[in-house]
Amino acid sequence: MSARSTAGRLALVVAALAVAGASTAAVTHQRGDAPPASAALGAGEATVWYLGHCGFAVRTAKHLLIFDYQERRDGPQTRTRGGATGLGAGWVDPAEIARDRVRVFVSHSHEDHFDPVVFGWRKTVPDIAYYFGWKASDDPANHYLLGPRATYDGDGLEIVTINSHHSGVPEVGFLVKVDGLAIYHNGDYRMDYQADFPYLQKYAARFDLVFVLGVSDESIQYGQQNRDLFERFKPGAVFPMHAEAGARMYHEFAAAFGARIPGLPIMVPEKLGDRFEYRGGRITRSGS
């Protein structure tokens, strides 16, 4: 047999093995086995996308967290402008996140924080779990952190909640510790923060990422509460929420707290899908 013929047969064998390997990987994923962790992010690192109003997606080394997602406030017409889809356009396309370990958090039942569309993601995403601040359904597969001060430890997450009531419905603020990060999403929490924040300090002395109502007026509780949170937990990044992208309220919030607490890293979402990178304890807007 000639050297050229031998080389040709070897090439065919290698190609066949590659195809077989790819097929095996596809079958493994279809069975719902955990997909591989992202190689781009290490412990204590994150990528953040703004999903409108109080919605954010946070990719960590091994998980994709989605907080208070809804599609009502900003509307699907703005989320698909220019043909863009997915997180980069400010909305969740289940096909895009199908290989992620997705963890969905919903603070309370008001429609600007909760959209039943999240349940439909189960059809496409094999590795998905839901964490609610109230009894959102009777499905035992979900996690209901009813409190007061509920905790959960599992699936690579440590979750701690503090409880509040707003317009007649129960709600929570979420502290999530995952992949070397401490992440706090306030939802609409507004209660006894002078007792609840010291309680959270037992679980995390410092917060990496903080998502809070974009209120700076300290004559009302939200403003006082925000200042106490920033001074107490010295966050690595602060994101105002509860308005549309680029809202005047967000910019006033950034100016006020930037002056009161010099060096406080505040990131104002200017458009749906705005992306931010958190590395080495520092936050930057993608592309900056």
C-alpha positions in Angstrom: 0.0 0.0 0.0 1.4 3.4 -0.9 2.2 6.1 1.6 -0.4 8.4 -0.1 -3.1 5.7 0.2 -2.3 5.1 3.9 -2.4 8.8 4.7 -5.8 9.1 2.9 -7.3 6.2 5.0 -6.0 7.7 8.2 -7.6 11.0 7.3 -10.9 9.3 6.8 -10.7 7.5 10.1 -9.9 10.8 11.9 -12.8 12.5 10.3 -15.2 9.7 11.2 -14.1 9.8 14.8 -14.6 13.6 14.9 -18.2 13.1 13.6 -18.9 10.4 16.1 -17.5 12.6 18.9 -19.8 15.5 17.9 -22.8 13.1 17.7 -22.0 11.8 21.2 -21.8 15.3 22.6 -25.1 16.2 21.0 -26.8 13.1 22.5 -25.3 13.9 25.9 -26.8 17.4 25.8 -30.2 16.1 24.7 -30.3 13.8 27.7 -30.1 16.9 29.9 -26.6 16.4 31.3 -25.0 19.5 32.6 -23.3 21.5 29.8 -19.6 22.5 30.3 -18.8 25.6 32.3 -17.9 28.7 30.4 -14.2 29.0 29.8 -14.4 32.8 29.5 -15.3 33.5 33.1 -13.6 32.5 36.3 -14.6 32.6 40.0 -15.7 36.1 41.0 -16.3 37.2 37.4 -19.5 38.0 35.6 -21.2 39.4 32.5 -24.4 41.4 33.0 -27.1 42.3 30.5 -30.0 44.8 31.1 -33.3 43.2 30.2 -35.6 46.2 30.8 -37.2 47.7 34.0 -36.0 45.4 36.8 -34.8 42.6 34.7 -31.1 41.5 34.5 -29.2 38.5 33.3 -25.9 37.6 35.0 -23.6 35.0 33.6 -21.1 33.6 36.1 -18.4 30.9 35.7 -21.0 28.1 35.8 -24.5 29.6 35.7 -26.8 32.1 34.0 -29.0 33.9 36.5 -32.1 35.8 35.4 -33.8 38.3 37.7 -37.3 39.7 37.6 -37.8 39.2 33.8 -40.8 40.5 32.0 -41.7 41.5 28.4 -44.5 43.9 29.1 -42.9 47.2 30.0 -40.5 47.8 27.1 -42.5 45.8 24.6 -41.4 43.2 22.1 -41.2 45.8 19.3 -38.2 47.5 21.0 -36.6 44.2 21.9 -36.4 43.0 18.3 -35.6 46.3 16.6 -33.1 45.9 13.8 -33.5 42.1 13.8 -31.4 41.6 16.9 -32.4 38.8 19.2 -31.5 37.4 22.6 -29.7 38.9 25.6 -27.8 41.4 23.3 -31.2 42.8 22.4 -32.5 42.8 26.0 -34.7 39.8 26.0 -34.5 36.0 26.6 -34.5 33.7 23.5 -34.6 30.2 25.1 -32.7 28.7 22.2 -29.7 31.0 22.9 -29.5 29.8 26.6 -30.4 26.2 26.0 -26.9 24.9 27.0 -26.7 27.1 30.1 -27.4 26.2 33.8 -30.2 28.7 34.0 -31.5 29.9 37.4 -34.6 32.2 37.4 -35.4 34.5 40.3 -38.7 36.3 40.7 -39.1 38.7 43.7 -42.9 39.1 43.6 -46.0 38.8 41.4 -46.5 42.3 40.1 -46.4 42.2 36.3 -43.4 44.6 36.0 -41.3 41.9 37.8 -43.0 38.6 36.8 -44.0 37.3 33.4 -45.4 33.7 33.1 -43.4 33.5 29.8 -40.5 32.2 32.0 -42.3 28.9 32.5 -42.1 28.2 28.8 -38.3 28.2 28.9 -38.5 24.7 30.4 -39.4 23.3 27.0 -36.0 24.4 25.5 -33.6 24.6 28.5 -32.9 21.2 30.1 -31.0 22.6 33.2 -33.3 25.3 34.6 -34.6 26.0 38.1 -37.0 28.7 39.5 -36.8 30.6 42.8 -39.9 32.6 43.9 -40.4 35.0 46.7 -44.0 33.8 47.1 -46.1 30.6 46.3 -46.2 31.2 42.6 -47.7 27.8 41.7 -48.3 24.4 43.0 -45.4 22.8 41.1 -43.1 21.1 43.6 -40.2 21.4 41.2 -40.0 25.1 41.9 -38.4 26.7 45.0 -40.6 29.0 47.1 -38.7 31.1 49.5 -41.6 32.3 51.7 -39.7 33.3 54.7 -39.5 35.3 56.7 -35.8 35.3 55.9 -35.8 32.1 53.9 -32.5 30.3 53.0 -31.6 27.8 50.3 -28.3 26.0 49.8 -28.0 23.7 46.7 -27.3 23.5 43.0 -24.1 25.5 43.5 -26.1 28.4 45.0 -26.6 29.9 48.4 -29.7 32.0 48.6 -30.9 34.3 51.4 -34.0 36.4 51.3 -35.4 39.3 53.3 -39.1 39.9 53.2 -41.4 42.8 52.5 -45.0 43.6 51.3 -45.8 46.0 48.5 -49.4 46.9 47.3 -50.8 43.8 49.0 -48.4 41.2 47.7 -45.5 39.4 49.5 -42.1 40.0 48.0 -38.4 39.4 48.8 -35.0 40.9 48.2 -32.5 38.2 47.0 -28.9 37.7 48.1 -27.4 35.0 45.8 -23.9 33.6 46.4 -22.6 31.8 43.4 -19.3 31.0 41.7 -17.3 33.4 44.0 -19.8 36.2 43.8 -22.3 37.8 46.2 -25.2 39.3 44.2 -28.1 41.3 45.6 -31.3 42.1 43.7 -33.7 44.3 45.7 -36.9 43.7 43.8 -39.3 46.1 45.5 -38.1 45.3 49.0 -38.9 48.1 51.4 -39.3 47.1 55.0 -37.0 47.0 58.1 -33.7 47.3 56.3 -32.0 48.5 59.5 -32.5 45.0 60.9 -32.5 43.0 57.6 -29.2 44.4 56.2 -27.2 43.4 59.3 -28.8 40.0 58.9 -27.5 39.7 55.3 -24.0 40.7 56.5 -23.9 37.4 58.3 -23.8 35.8 54.9 -21.8 38.3 52.9 -19.7 41.2 54.2 -19.5 42.7 50.8 -21.7 42.6 47.7 -20.2 42.3 44.2 -23.2 43.2 42.1 -26.2 45.2 43.4 -29.5 45.9 41.6 -31.7 48.5 43.4 -34.5 50.9 42.7 -33.0 54.0 41.1 -34.1 56.4 43.9 -31.7 58.9 45.4 -34.1 61.1 47.5 -33.2 60.4 51.1 -36.4 62.0 52.3 -38.1 58.7 51.4 -37.2 55.2 52.6 -35.9 53.9 49.3 -33.2 56.6 49.2 -32.2 56.1 52.8 -32.2 52.3 52.3 -29.9 52.6 49.2 -27.4 54.8 51.0 -27.2 52.4 54.0 -26.8 49.4 51.6 -23.9 51.1 49.7 -22.1 52.3 52.8 -22.6 48.9 54.6 -21.7 46.5 51.7 -19.4 48.6 49.6 -20.5 47.0 46.3 -18.3 46.3 43.3 -21.1 47.6 41.0 -24.5 49.2 41.3 -27.3 49.1 38.8 -30.4 51.3 39.2 -33.6 49.8 38.0 -37.4 50.2 37.9 -37.5 52.5 34.8 -36.8 52.4 31.1 -33.3 52.3 29.7 -31.5 55.6 29.9 -34.2 57.1 32.2 -33.6 60.5 33.7 -34.2 58.9 37.1 -31.2 56.7 36.5 -28.9 59.6 35.7 -30.1 61.6 38.7 -29.5 58.5 40.9 -25.9 58.2 39.5 -25.2 61.9 40.0 -26.5 62.1 43.5 -24.9 58.9 44.9 -21.7 59.5 43.0 -21.4 62.8 44.9 -22.4 61.4 48.3 -20.2 58.3 48.1 -17.2 59.1 45.9 -15.9 56.2 43.9 -19.2 54.3 44.1 -19.3 52.3 40.7 -22.7 53.1 39.3 -23.6 51.7 35.8 -26.6 53.3 34.1 -28.3 51.0 31.4 -28.7 53.2 28.3 -30.5 50.7 26.1 -32.0 47.2 26.2 -29.3 44.6 26.0 -26.6 46.8 27.4 -23.7 44.6 28.5 -21.3 45.0 31.4 -18.2 43.0 32.4 -17.1 42.4 36.0 -13.5 41.4 36.4 -11.1 41.7 39.3 -13.7 43.5 41.3 -14.2 46.2 38.7 -17.1 46.9 36.4 -16.9 48.2 32.8 -19.5 48.7 30.1 -18.8 46.3 27.2 -16.7 48.0 24.6 -15.4 50.7 27.0 
